[in-house]
Amino acid sequence: MSEIERLTITLPAEMAATVKEAVDGGDYASSSEVIREALREWKMKRAIQMQELAALRADLQKGLDDIAAGRTKPFDTEDIIKRGQQRLRSRSK
């Protein structure tokens, strides 16, 4: 962190109490530390979500490309459902 900018935030009472408890319990030196850690974790989670979304989009595009190129085969919906039900039954045993 090269620059620091002061922000004022408003939290619901329950969240504010959680932040205060973390500071009062000695886990953090200040409310700012709690918020900074929460934002770092959110940023990491968001990056993972963006990677997963990019992978999903790539998979979808591959499927669309396969359809456009005729690289598909017919499937039987009833057979797929039947096989799925069999797998579920085998897992529950």
Disulfide bonds with the S-S distance in Angstrom:
none
